[in-house]
Structures are given as structure tokens and as C-alpha cells.
Amino acid sequence: PDGAVPGDVLVLTKPLGTQVAVNAHQWLDQPERWNKIKLVVTREEVKEAYQEAMFSMATLNRTAAGLMHKFQAHAATDVTGFGLLGHANNLAAQQRNEVAFVIHNLPIIAKMAAISKACGNLFNLVQGTSAETS
């Protein structure tokens, strides 16, 4: 958790947006909540996102772990309850060397950012503090 060095690359092994996908799926049968998001996503897109989230959460990180060993990764963290930003801040704070993490782009399950925004950023997905389950 403390061995990152300048030049390291951060790699997300799974897309973000699992919490949003699970909630949106639950909202399919809750008209008051569905009405908040139906202008930015279809029922079919919610079902597809839910399936992607379930597959992601059910997939072990064995391949990622093997690649970390193969390429001698220096540091790692999960992305769960504190979201990407919370875990990245914690990871950065633990480093022995002075490092800065720069995020260029993020894999997010399709339409989950739009749903988050349509809910008034209820999930804080694009702010980086959305809880994730994986």
C-alpha cells in the first residue's frame, strides 16, 4: 500500500458505477424514482447496466493480481465504500515517495454518469466519491 513511485500508472480493473446500476435497477418498479431518470436512460439500458455490474462484482480479481505480480506493481488499493477519490487519496497519503496521481479517464458503466447527474448527483459518481462494490 505504500510503494508507488513516480511514473507508475494507475489501472482500474473494473468499471465504476456499480452502486448507481444496482439502485437504478431497483427503481424500475418505483415510479417516483424512475421518473427522475427515465429521460436519460431506457429500461433496457438499466437492465444491461445491472447485468454488467453483477458480472463485475462476481468476477474475481485473480487476473489483475497475477498481472500485478508479473509486472511488479508497486502499490494497490481497492475502490469500495469511499469511492475512487477517497481510496486514491488514502493510497497517495500512504506512499513513502512523493507522488501525485493524475486521472485522465475512467471506465464507467454506460449511462451511470447520466443517471447520477439526473438525480442531482445523489451518488457523487462524477465527483469520485460514489461507493462501489466489487
C-alpha positions as CSV (number, residue, x, y, z in Angstrom):
1,P,0.0,0.0,0.0
2,D,3.0,2.4,0.2
3,G,5.4,1.6,-2.6
4,A,4.2,3.8,-5.5
5,V,7.0,5.6,-7.4
6,P,6.9,8.4,-9.9
7,G,6.0,7.1,-13.3
8,D,3.7,4.4,-12.1
9,V,0.4,4.0,-13.9
10,L,-2.9,3.6,-12.1
11,V,-5.1,0.9,-13.6
12,L,-8.7,0.3,-12.8
13,T,-9.6,-3.4,-13.3
14,K,-13.3,-2.9,-13.3
15,P,-15.7,-0.1,-14.3
16,L,-17.2,2.3,-11.9
17,G,-20.9,2.8,-11.4
18,T,-22.0,-0.4,-9.7
19,Q,-23.9,1.4,-7.0
20,V,-25.8,3.5,-9.5
21,A,-26.6,0.5,-11.6
22,V,-28.0,-1.5,-8.7
23,N,-30.1,1.4,-7.5
24,A,-31.4,2.2,-11.0
25,H,-32.4,-1.4,-11.4
26,Q,-34.4,-1.2,-8.1
27,W,-36.0,1.9,-9.3
28,L,-37.6,0.2,-12.4
29,D,-40.5,-0.6,-10.1
30,Q,-40.6,2.7,-8.2
31,P,-42.4,5.3,-10.3
32,E,-41.4,8.2,-8.2
33,R,-37.7,7.4,-8.6
34,W,-37.9,6.0,-12.2
35,N,-39.4,9.3,-13.3
36,K,-36.2,11.1,-12.2
37,I,-34.0,9.1,-14.6
38,K,-36.3,7.9,-17.5
39,L,-35.3,10.9,-19.6
40,V,-31.6,9.9,-19.7
41,V,-31.9,6.1,-19.8
42,T,-34.2,3.3,-21.1
43,R,-35.4,0.3,-19.1
44,E,-33.3,-1.9,-21.3
45,E,-30.2,0.2,-20.7
46,V,-30.8,-0.1,-16.9
47,K,-31.1,-3.8,-17.2
48,E,-27.9,-4.1,-19.3
49,A,-26.0,-1.9,-16.8
50,Y,-27.3,-4.0,-13.9
51,Q,-26.1,-7.2,-15.7
52,E,-22.7,-5.6,-16.3
53,A,-22.5,-4.5,-12.6
54,M,-23.4,-8.0,-11.4
55,F,-20.9,-9.6,-13.7
56,S,-18.2,-7.2,-12.5
57,M,-19.0,-7.8,-8.8
58,A,-19.0,-11.6,-9.3
59,T,-15.7,-11.6,-11.2
60,L,-12.6,-12.4,-9.1
61,N,-9.6,-10.1,-9.3
62,R,-7.3,-13.1,-9.9
63,T,-6.2,-11.9,-13.4
64,A,-5.4,-8.4,-12.1
65,A,-3.5,-9.9,-9.1
66,G,-1.5,-12.1,-11.5
67,L,-0.6,-9.1,-13.7
68,M,0.4,-7.1,-10.7
69,H,2.9,-9.8,-9.8
70,K,4.1,-10.2,-13.4
71,F,4.8,-6.5,-13.8
72,Q,5.9,-5.9,-10.3
73,A,3.3,-3.4,-9.2
74,H,4.4,-1.1,-6.5
75,A,1.1,-0.2,-4.8
76,A,-2.5,-1.1,-4.9
77,T,-5.9,-0.4,-3.4
78,D,-9.5,-1.3,-3.8
79,V,-12.3,1.0,-4.7
80,T,-15.3,0.4,-2.4
81,G,-17.1,2.5,0.2
82,F,-15.0,5.6,-0.1
83,G,-15.2,5.8,-3.9
84,L,-12.4,6.3,-6.3
85,L,-11.3,9.7,-4.9
86,G,-11.4,8.5,-1.3
87,H,-9.3,5.4,-1.9
88,A,-6.9,7.3,-4.2
89,N,-6.4,10.0,-1.5
90,N,-5.7,7.3,1.0
91,L,-3.3,5.5,-1.3
92,A,-1.4,8.7,-2.0
93,A,-1.2,9.6,1.7
94,Q,0.4,6.2,2.5
95,Q,3.3,6.5,0.0
96,R,6.9,6.7,1.1
97,N,7.9,8.6,-2.0
98,E,6.4,11.9,-3.0
99,V,3.9,11.0,-5.8
100,A,0.9,12.7,-7.5
101,F,-1.9,10.7,-9.1
102,V,-3.3,12.2,-12.3
103,I,-6.6,10.7,-13.6
104,H,-7.1,11.1,-17.3
105,N,-10.2,9.0,-18.0
106,L,-12.3,6.5,-16.2
107,P,-14.2,3.4,-17.2
108,I,-17.8,3.9,-16.1
109,I,-20.7,1.6,-16.8
110,A,-22.8,3.1,-19.7
111,K,-25.3,5.7,-18.7
112,M,-24.5,5.6,-15.0
113,A,-22.9,9.1,-15.0
114,A,-26.1,10.5,-16.7
115,I,-28.2,8.8,-14.1
116,S,-26.1,10.2,-11.3
117,K,-26.4,13.7,-12.7
118,A,-30.2,13.3,-13.3
119,C,-30.6,12.5,-9.6
120,G,-28.8,15.8,-8.6
121,N,-25.5,13.9,-8.1
122,L,-27.1,11.8,-5.4
123,F,-24.4,9.2,-5.9
124,N,-21.5,11.6,-6.4
125,L,-20.2,9.3,-9.2
126,V,-18.6,12.0,-11.3
127,Q,-17.2,13.7,-8.2
128,G,-15.3,10.5,-7.4
129,T,-16.9,9.6,-4.0
130,S,-19.6,7.2,-5.1
131,A,-19.4,3.9,-3.1
132,E,-18.5,1.0,-5.3
133,T,-19.0,-2.7,-4.7
134,S,-16.6,-5.1,-6.3
